[in-house]
Amino acid sequence: MIPSSTVCRPIEIGLRLTGIWPNSSILFKLVWILVMGIGLIFQYHYVLTHFNTKELPHLIDGLSTTLPHSLLFFKLIVLWLNNRIFKDILTMMSNDWHEYSTMYTMINKAVLAHRCSKLIIGFYSTAVLLYSIASVNFGTIDNNCRELLIKMELPFEFCESPIYEVVILVQFLRLTAVATAMGMLNALMVTLMLHVGGQIDLMHEKVKEICPKDSEDIEYYDLPTTVTRFLINKHNKIITFSENIESLFTHIALMQFFSNTMIICCIGFLIVTALDTDEGIMMLVKSFSFYIAITLEAFIFCFAGEYLSNKSKTIGDAVYESAWYILKPRDCRILLFVIVRSQKRLTITAGKFMDLSLEGFTNSLKASASYISVLYAMY
């Protein structure tokens, strides 16, 4: 089936249910504020209650689940507040599909975006299932009270049945919603980057029309006005689209950069300390998929910044590699402006402080490993 949009149906449904999609009901926002707010209060209460070095494993375990939920809540707030920018992005994508819906490049990128989106959302859902199974059957704590799925300090007793089962069910539903929303937002970032890549590929195809092969023997070839207009307009649209993405995700990327470093550190510490215990296998099953999911989240944002930067630089390369030397001087100057503008690469920054790149991703992993060694020394 030929797609009609780069945004796949699961992402659109997720954006509507989180209140991010334009003209969504405010009821969805209120539900998320209520669910996330109440849950985070109990989670941070647990963290503060165990905030001492004697209970370091419990503290780290609580932080490893509290920080991702806090980060998602922050993402939702930022996207709600910048709904106008997101609406502009969707409008530009819709206009692109209206103009080039029959182009192979657009269809190819859309199919790839749909597959990646479904794979990412499916992986996060699987990670929640594995995490939940391992957590519910993870044994007991000192007072013989069964362990909760999410570390919380609840204001009532929950150890006895059926209260415990009800609490576990509510936590499982909340954890599933959170994980699905995280996967959906990550898939959205991949979708936006692939759409930009598709527009740049369309520009490459138009560059090939600058000097057709049958014109190479002509001393001076007139650059068609339609080609000139397309290149300039398309390049401006790509720049505007990328700037909107940067404005929408720059603060999210900054919080994610620091948060994911701490989360990866916490999960890594739990895995390292549990390997020498009888519960090591269960902890490994519980935390490994969680660790991969958080690492994947950091990788997606850093890869998106790297992909956008490298892809934007190919515009100038494509123009330079064309047969510009047979054009008239006036037309050469027009192409020169395109080359000069493409030298200022497009990118996504973390709070305007640093560009997201694969190098930043490796530095984040290195920092997490260093923090693990410090925590292990304290332990």
C-alpha positions in Angstrom: 0.0 0.0 0.0 1.4 3.4 -1.0 1.6 5.7 2.0 -0.1 9.1 1.9 2.0 10.8 4.6 5.4 10.4 6.2 3.7 10.2 9.6 2.3 6.7 10.1 -1.0 6.0 11.7 0.4 4.8 15.1 2.3 8.1 15.6 -0.8 10.1 14.7 -3.0 8.2 17.2 -0.3 8.6 19.9 -0.1 12.3 19.2 -3.8 12.7 19.4 -4.0 10.7 22.7 -1.3 12.8 24.3 -2.9 16.1 23.2 0.0 17.1 20.9 -1.8 16.8 17.6 -3.4 20.1 16.5 -6.9 20.7 17.7 -6.8 17.7 20.0 -9.2 17.6 23.0 -7.9 19.3 26.1 -9.2 16.4 28.1 -6.3 14.3 27.0 -3.8 16.9 28.3 -5.7 17.0 31.7 -5.6 13.2 32.0 -1.8 13.1 31.3 -1.2 15.9 33.8 -3.2 14.1 36.4 -1.7 10.6 35.8 1.9 11.8 35.5 1.7 14.4 38.3 0.3 12.0 40.9 2.6 9.2 40.0 5.7 11.5 40.1 4.8 12.8 43.5 4.8 9.2 44.9 8.0 8.4 43.0 9.9 11.4 44.3 8.6 10.7 47.8 10.3 7.3 47.5 13.5 8.8 46.3 13.6 11.3 49.1 12.7 8.7 51.7 15.7 6.5 50.6 18.1 9.4 50.0 21.1 8.1 51.9 24.2 6.1 51.1 23.1 3.1 53.3 20.1 2.5 50.9 22.0 3.4 47.8 20.6 0.4 45.7 17.0 1.4 46.5 17.8 5.0 45.8 19.4 4.2 42.4 16.5 1.8 41.5 14.0 4.6 42.3 15.9 7.2 40.3 16.2 4.8 37.3 12.4 4.8 36.9 11.6 8.3 38.1 13.9 10.2 35.7 12.4 8.7 32.5 8.9 9.5 33.7 10.0 13.1 34.5 11.6 13.5 31.2 8.5 12.3 29.3 6.4 14.8 31.4 8.8 17.6 30.4 8.6 16.6 26.7 4.8 16.7 26.8 4.8 20.1 28.4 7.2 21.5 25.9 5.3 20.1 22.9 2.0 21.4 24.4 3.5 24.9 24.8 5.0 24.9 21.2 1.9 23.5 19.5 1.9 26.3 17.0 5.4 25.3 15.8 4.4 21.7 15.6 1.3 22.7 13.5 3.6 24.6 11.1 5.8 21.5 10.7 2.8 19.3 9.9 1.5 21.9 7.5 4.8 21.9 5.6 4.9 18.1 5.5 1.3 18.1 4.2 2.2 20.6 1.5 5.2 18.6 0.4 3.1 15.5 0.0 0.5 17.5 -2.0 3.2 18.6 -4.4 5.4 15.5 -4.7 3.1 12.6 -3.6 4.0 10.6 -6.8 7.7 11.0 -6.4 9.6 7.7 -5.7 11.8 9.5 -3.2 8.9 10.6 -1.1 7.3 7.2 -1.1 10.5 5.4 -0.3 11.3 7.7 2.7 7.7 7.3 3.9 7.8 3.5 3.8 11.1 3.6 5.7 9.7 6.0 8.3 6.6 3.8 8.8 8.7 0.7 9.3 11.1 2.4 11.7 8.3 3.9 13.7 6.5 0.6 14.1 9.7 -1.1 15.1 10.6 1.5 17.7 7.1 1.6 19.3 7.0 -2.2 19.3 10.4 -2.5 20.9 9.4 -0.1 23.8 6.2 -2.1 24.3 8.2 -5.4 24.5 10.7 -3.8 26.9 7.8 -2.9 29.2 6.5 -6.4 29.1 9.9 -7.9 30.0 10.5 -5.4 32.7 7.1 -6.0 34.3 7.4 -9.8 34.3 10.8 -9.6 35.9 9.7 -7.0 38.5 6.5 -8.7 39.7 8.4 -12.0 40.3 11.5 -10.3 41.7 11.2 -11.6 45.2 10.5 -9.7 48.4 12.0 -7.0 50.6 12.9 -7.0 54.3 9.3 -6.8 55.6 8.1 -9.6 53.3 6.0 -7.1 51.3 6.0 -7.9 47.6 7.8 -5.4 45.4 6.0 -2.8 43.3 6.4 -2.5 39.6 7.4 1.1 39.9 9.2 2.3 43.1 6.7 4.5 45.0 6.0 5.6 48.5 2.3 5.2 48.7 0.2 6.7 51.6 -1.6 3.4 52.3 -0.8 -0.3 52.8 -0.6 -2.3 49.6 1.0 -5.6 50.6 -2.1 -7.6 51.1 -4.3 -9.0 48.3 -6.3 -7.8 46.4 -4.9 -4.2 47.0 -1.5 -5.3 45.8 -2.8 -6.7 42.5 -4.9 -3.5 41.9 -1.8 -1.3 42.5 0.3 -3.5 40.2 -2.3 -3.3 37.4 -2.6 0.5 37.7 1.2 0.8 37.6 1.4 -1.6 34.6 -1.1 0.5 32.7 0.7 3.7 33.5 4.1 2.2 32.6 2.7 0.9 29.3 1.3 4.3 28.5 4.6 6.0 29.4 6.7 3.6 27.4 4.4 3.8 24.3 4.5 7.6 24.5 8.3 7.6 24.7 8.6 5.3 21.7 6.1 7.4 19.8 8.0 10.6 20.4 11.3 8.9 19.4 9.6 7.6 16.2 8.3 11.1 15.5 11.9 12.4 15.5 13.0 9.7 13.1 10.0 10.5 10.9 10.8 14.2 10.8 14.5 13.5 9.9 13.6 11.1 7.1 11.1 13.6 5.7 13.9 16.2 5.6 16.2 13.7 4.0 13.5 13.0 1.3 13.2 16.7 0.5 17.0 17.0 0.2 17.0 14.0 -2.2 14.4 15.7 -4.3 16.7 18.7 -4.5 19.5 16.4 -5.6 17.3 15.1 -8.4 16.6 18.6 -9.6 20.3 19.5 -9.5 20.8 16.8 -12.2 18.6 18.9 -14.5 20.9 21.9 -14.3 23.0 20.7 -17.2 21.5 17.7 -19.2 24.0 15.4 -20.9 23.0 16.5 -24.3 24.1 20.1 -23.4 27.7 19.3 -22.4 29.0 20.2 -25.9 27.4 23.6 -25.8 29.8 26.4 -24.9 27.2 28.3 -22.7 24.0 26.7 -21.5 21.1 28.8 -20.1 19.9 27.6 -16.7 16.1 27.1 -16.9 14.2 29.5 -14.7 12.0 26.7 -13.4 15.1 24.9 -12.1 16.5 28.0 -10.5 13.2 28.8 -8.8 12.8 25.2 -7.6 16.3 25.0 -6.1 16.0 28.3 -4.2 12.5 27.8 -2.9 13.1 24.2 -1.9 16.3 25.1 -0.1 14.5 27.8 1.8 11.7 25.4 2.8 14.2 22.8 4.0 16.0 25.5 6.1 12.7 26.7 7.6 11.6 23.1 8.3 14.8 22.3 10.0 14.7 25.5 12.1 11.2 24.6 13.3 12.4 21.2 14.4 15.3 22.8 16.2 13.0 25.3 18.0 10.7 22.4 19.0 13.3 19.9 20.2 16.2 22.0 21.4 15.2 22.1 25.1 14.0 18.6 25.0 17.3 17.5 23.6 19.2 19.3 26.5 17.1 17.6 29.2 17.4 14.3 27.4 21.2 14.6 27.2 21.6 15.0 30.9 18.7 12.8 32.0 19.8 9.8 29.8 23.3 10.0 31.1 22.1 9.7 34.6 19.6 7.0 33.8 22.1 4.8 31.9 24.4 5.3 34.9 21.7 4.1 37.3 20.7 1.1 35.3 24.3 0.1 34.7 25.0 0.3 38.4 22.1 -1.9 39.3 23.3 -4.5 36.7 26.9 -4.5 38.0 25.9 -4.7 41.7 23.4 -7.5 41.1 25.6 -9.8 39.1 27.3 -11.1 42.3 24.0 -11.9 44.0 21.5 -14.6 43.8 19.1 -12.2 42.1 21.5 -11.3 39.4 19.7 -13.2 36.6 16.3 -11.6 37.4 17.9 -8.1 37.7 19.6 -8.6 34.3 16.3 -9.6 32.7 14.6 -6.7 34.3 17.1 -4.0 33.5 18.7 -5.1 30.2 15.8 -4.3 28.0 15.2 -1.1 30.0 18.9 -0.2 29.5 18.7 -0.8 25.7 15.5 1.3 25.5 17.1 4.3 27.2 20.3 4.0 25.2 18.2 3.8 22.0 16.4 7.0 23.0 19.7 8.8 23.4 21.0 7.3 20.2 18.0 8.4 18.1 18.3 12.0 19.1 22.1 12.1 18.5 21.7 10.2 15.2 19.0 12.6 14.1 21.4 15.6 14.6 24.2 13.8 12.8 21.9 12.8 9.9 20.6 16.3 9.4 24.1 17.9 9.5 25.6 15.4 7.0 22.5 15.5 4.7 22.4 19.3 4.6 26.1 19.4 3.5 25.4 17.2 0.5 23.3 20.0 -1.1 26.4 22.1 -1.8 28.4 19.0 -2.9 25.6 18.0 -5.4 25.5 21.5 -6.9 29.3 21.7 -7.1 29.6 18.3 -8.8 27.1 19.4 -11.5 28.3 20.7 -14.9 28.1 24.3 -13.7 31.2 25.3 -15.8 29.2 25.4 -19.0 26.6 27.8 -17.6 26.7 31.5 -18.2 28.4 33.6 -15.4 25.1 35.0 -14.3 23.7 31.5 -13.7 26.9 30.4 -12.0 26.6 33.1 -9.4 23.1 31.9 -8.6 24.4 28.4 -7.9 27.2 29.9 -5.9 24.7 31.3 -3.4 23.2 27.9 -3.0 26.7 26.4 -2.3 27.6 29.1 0.2 24.3 28.8 2.1 24.6 25.0 2.3 28.0 25.4 4.0 26.1 26.6 7.1 25.0 23.1 8.0 21.6 22.4 9.5 21.6 20.7 12.9 19.7 20.1 16.1 21.3 21.5 19.3 20.9 20.6 23.0 19.7 23.9 24.4 21.8 25.9 21.9 24.9 24.7 23.8 26.1 21.8 21.6 25.2 20.0 18.4 23.7 16.6 18.7 26.0 14.1 17.0 27.3 10.5 17.3 30.3 11.9 19.1 28.1 13.4 21.7 26.4 10.0 22.1 29.7 8.3 22.7 30.7 11.0 25.2 27.4 10.4 27.1 28.1 6.7 27.3 31.7 7.4 28.5 30.4 9.8 31.2 27.8 7.2 32.3 30.5 4.5 32.7 32.6 6.9 34.8 29.7 7.7 37.1 29.1 3.9 37.5 32.6 3.4 38.7 32.1 6.3 41.2 28.9 4.9 42.5 30.3 1.4 42.8 33.2 2.8 44.9 30.7 4.4 47.2 28.8 1.1 47.4 
